[in-house]
Amino acid sequence: MAESGRPGEVTPPPVLAPPIQGPSIKPPPIASPPAKRSAAPVILIIAVVLAVGFFVVVIGAAILVPGLLRARMTANETSAITSLKAIATAQVTYAATCGRGSFAATLPVLGRPVTDGEPGLLGQTLTGTGAPQAHGYSITMAAGARAVAGPADCHGTPTVTNFYAAAQPVAFGTTGTRSFAIDMENTVWMLTGPAAPLEPFASPATVVR
């Protein structure tokens, strides 16, 4: 017991201040490893995109390819008509200059120059060796159905009084759908099909306008 300064008094115990507490320091949270994401959604998205792209390409090809094929066949047919007209023009020139009024019976004859040193009356594409072809069409020429032998030309080659030239698609339905023919009348006739009209020209063949 504490002694008092005076006799008979008890000295109370001293009052102690509460201890001062510093700021509490919490340990940092332990980072948990990130959850692994499944690759399935990404693969599904890629598969969907590829499938959509595939169908777009297929549909686009189905729309564009037939149109491109028709355009190419139309260009081939136009080229075939041009080739036949070029043959007829060369024949007229040949008859007036070298054929003594008659026509060449074969295409190579039209490829020879009338005078040495000059170009032939028809280009090598149609008069070269082998069966000539021009833009998907086979071009042929022979004596016409009503032809008879004519005089020898300026080179001594036999002539004919009529010629027949034809243009037929090399691959019917792919390089062309129409066939054409021409003779000394200088009129191009056509038929829808793989074979050219025959002389004498008449229906179902029609004149190319």
C-alpha positions as CSV (number, residue, x, y, z in Angstrom):
1,M,0.0,0.0,0.0
2,A,1.3,3.4,-1.0
3,E,2.2,5.7,1.8
4,S,0.4,9.0,2.1
5,G,2.0,12.3,2.8
6,R,-0.2,12.7,5.8
7,P,-0.8,10.3,8.6
8,G,-3.9,8.1,8.0
9,E,-4.2,9.0,4.2
10,V,-3.8,6.4,1.5
11,T,-2.1,7.6,-1.7
12,P,-4.0,6.3,-4.8
13,P,-2.0,4.4,-7.4
14,P,-0.8,6.5,-10.3
15,V,-3.0,6.6,-13.5
16,L,-1.1,5.1,-16.4
17,A,-1.8,6.4,-20.0
18,P,-2.9,3.8,-22.5
19,P,-0.1,2.7,-24.7
20,I,0.1,4.5,-28.1
21,Q,-0.5,2.1,-30.9
22,G,1.1,2.7,-34.3
23,P,-0.8,2.2,-37.6
24,S,-1.5,-1.4,-38.2
25,I,0.4,-2.8,-41.2
26,K,-1.5,-5.4,-43.1
27,P,0.5,-7.8,-45.3
28,P,-0.1,-7.3,-49.0
29,P,-2.7,-9.7,-50.4
30,I,-1.2,-12.7,-52.1
31,A,-1.9,-12.4,-55.9
32,S,-3.7,-15.4,-57.1
33,P,-2.7,-16.7,-60.6
34,P,-5.0,-15.4,-63.4
35,A,-7.7,-17.8,-64.4
36,K,-6.9,-19.6,-67.6
37,R,-9.3,-18.6,-70.4
38,S,-10.7,-21.4,-72.6
39,A,-9.6,-21.3,-76.2
40,A,-12.9,-22.7,-77.4
41,P,-14.7,-19.3,-78.0
42,V,-11.8,-18.0,-80.1
43,I,-11.7,-21.1,-82.2
44,L,-15.4,-20.9,-82.7
45,I,-15.2,-17.3,-83.8
46,I,-12.4,-18.2,-86.3
47,A,-14.4,-21.1,-87.6
48,V,-17.5,-18.9,-88.1
49,V,-15.5,-16.2,-89.9
50,L,-13.9,-18.8,-92.2
51,A,-17.2,-20.4,-93.0
52,V,-18.8,-17.1,-93.8
53,G,-15.9,-16.1,-96.0
54,F,-16.1,-19.5,-97.8
55,F,-19.8,-19.0,-98.6
56,V,-19.2,-15.5,-99.8
57,V,-16.5,-16.7,-102.2
58,V,-18.7,-19.5,-103.5
59,I,-21.7,-17.3,-104.0
60,G,-19.6,-14.6,-105.7
61,A,-18.1,-17.2,-108.0
62,A,-21.5,-18.6,-108.9
63,I,-22.6,-15.1,-109.9
64,L,-19.5,-13.9,-111.6
65,V,-18.2,-16.9,-113.5
66,P,-21.2,-17.4,-115.8
67,G,-21.1,-13.7,-116.8
68,L,-17.3,-13.8,-117.5
69,L,-17.8,-17.0,-119.6
70,R,-20.5,-15.4,-121.6
71,A,-18.4,-12.3,-122.1
72,R,-15.4,-14.3,-123.3
73,M,-17.6,-16.4,-125.7
74,T,-19.1,-13.2,-127.1
75,A,-15.6,-11.8,-127.7
76,N,-14.5,-15.1,-129.3
77,E,-17.5,-15.0,-131.7
78,T,-16.8,-11.4,-132.6
79,S,-13.2,-12.4,-133.5
80,A,-14.4,-15.3,-135.6
81,I,-16.7,-13.1,-137.6
82,T,-13.9,-10.6,-138.1
83,S,-11.6,-13.4,-139.3
84,L,-14.1,-14.5,-141.9
85,K,-14.6,-11.0,-143.2
86,A,-10.8,-10.6,-143.4
87,I,-10.7,-13.8,-145.5
88,A,-13.4,-12.5,-147.9
89,T,-11.6,-9.2,-148.3
90,A,-8.3,-11.0,-149.0
91,Q,-10.2,-13.1,-151.6
92,V,-11.6,-10.1,-153.4
93,T,-8.1,-8.5,-153.5
94,Y,-6.6,-11.8,-154.7
95,A,-9.1,-12.2,-157.5
96,A,-8.5,-8.7,-158.7
97,T,-4.7,-8.8,-158.5
98,C,-3.4,-12.4,-158.9
99,G,-6.3,-14.8,-159.3
100,R,-7.5,-13.6,-162.7
101,G,-11.0,-13.2,-161.5
102,S,-11.1,-16.4,-159.4
103,F,-10.4,-17.3,-155.8
104,A,-7.8,-19.1,-153.8
105,A,-8.9,-22.6,-152.7
106,T,-6.8,-22.7,-149.5
107,L,-5.7,-20.2,-146.9
108,P,-1.9,-20.5,-147.4
109,V,-2.4,-19.2,-150.9
110,L,-3.8,-15.9,-149.5
111,G,-0.7,-15.7,-147.2
112,R,1.7,-15.4,-150.2
113,P,2.5,-11.9,-151.5
114,V,1.2,-11.0,-154.9
115,T,4.5,-9.2,-155.6
116,D,7.8,-10.3,-154.1
117,G,8.8,-8.1,-151.1
118,E,5.2,-7.3,-150.2
119,P,3.2,-8.7,-147.3
120,G,0.7,-11.5,-148.0
121,L,-3.0,-10.7,-148.4
122,L,-3.9,-12.4,-145.2
123,G,-1.9,-12.6,-141.9
124,Q,0.1,-15.7,-140.7
125,T,-2.4,-16.4,-137.9
126,L,-4.9,-17.7,-140.5
127,T,-2.5,-18.8,-143.3
128,G,0.3,-20.6,-141.3
129,T,0.8,-24.3,-141.2
130,G,-1.6,-26.5,-139.4
131,A,-5.3,-25.9,-138.6
132,P,-5.6,-22.2,-137.9
133,Q,-7.3,-21.1,-134.7
134,A,-8.3,-17.6,-133.6
135,H,-9.6,-16.9,-130.1
136,G,-11.2,-20.3,-129.5
137,Y,-12.4,-20.8,-133.0
138,S,-11.2,-23.2,-135.7
139,I,-11.0,-21.4,-139.1
140,T,-11.1,-23.4,-142.4
141,M,-11.5,-22.6,-146.1
142,A,-12.0,-24.7,-149.2
143,A,-13.6,-24.5,-152.6
144,G,-17.3,-23.6,-152.4
145,A,-20.1,-26.1,-153.1
146,R,-20.8,-24.5,-156.6
147,A,-17.2,-23.9,-157.4
148,V,-15.4,-25.1,-160.6
149,A,-11.8,-24.9,-161.5
150,G,-10.6,-21.4,-162.5
151,P,-7.4,-20.3,-164.3
152,A,-4.0,-20.6,-162.8
153,D,-3.1,-17.5,-160.8
154,C,-0.1,-15.2,-161.2
155,H,2.1,-17.8,-159.5
156,G,0.7,-20.7,-161.5
157,T,-1.5,-22.0,-158.6
158,P,-5.0,-23.4,-159.5
159,T,-7.9,-21.2,-158.6
160,V,-11.7,-21.8,-158.0
161,T,-14.7,-19.8,-158.9
162,N,-16.2,-19.8,-155.4
163,F,-14.8,-20.3,-151.9
164,Y,-16.3,-21.4,-148.6
165,A,-14.8,-20.4,-145.2
166,A,-16.1,-21.5,-141.8
167,A,-15.5,-20.7,-138.1
168,Q,-16.5,-23.3,-135.5
169,P,-15.9,-23.2,-131.7
170,V,-13.0,-25.4,-130.6
171,A,-14.9,-26.3,-127.4
172,F,-18.6,-25.8,-128.0
173,G,-20.3,-24.1,-125.0
174,T,-16.9,-22.9,-123.6
175,T,-15.2,-21.0,-126.4
176,G,-18.4,-20.2,-128.3
177,T,-22.0,-21.3,-128.9
178,R,-22.4,-20.1,-132.5
179,S,-20.7,-21.2,-135.8
180,F,-20.2,-19.0,-138.8
181,A,-19.6,-19.3,-142.6
182,I,-19.0,-17.0,-145.6
183,D,-18.6,-17.4,-149.4
184,M,-18.0,-15.2,-152.4
185,E,-21.2,-13.3,-151.6
186,N,-19.3,-11.7,-148.7
187,T,-22.2,-12.3,-146.2
188,V,-21.5,-14.0,-142.9
189,W,-24.2,-16.6,-141.9
190,M,-24.5,-18.2,-138.5
191,L,-26.1,-21.2,-136.6
192,T,-26.3,-21.8,-132.9
193,G,-24.4,-25.1,-132.6
194,P,-21.0,-26.6,-133.1
195,A,-21.2,-26.9,-136.9
196,A,-21.2,-24.0,-139.4
197,P,-23.9,-23.4,-141.9
198,L,-23.5,-25.2,-145.2
199,E,-24.1,-24.0,-148.7
200,P,-26.5,-23.0,-150.1
201,F,-27.1,-20.8,-147.1
202,A,-30.7,-20.8,-145.9
203,S,-32.9,-21.2,-142.8
204,P,-32.4,-22.1,-140.0
205,A,-29.1,-20.3,-140.6
206,T,-29.4,-16.5,-140.3
207,V,-27.4,-13.6,-141.6
208,V,-25.0,-11.9,-139.1
209,R,-26.0,-8.2,-138.9
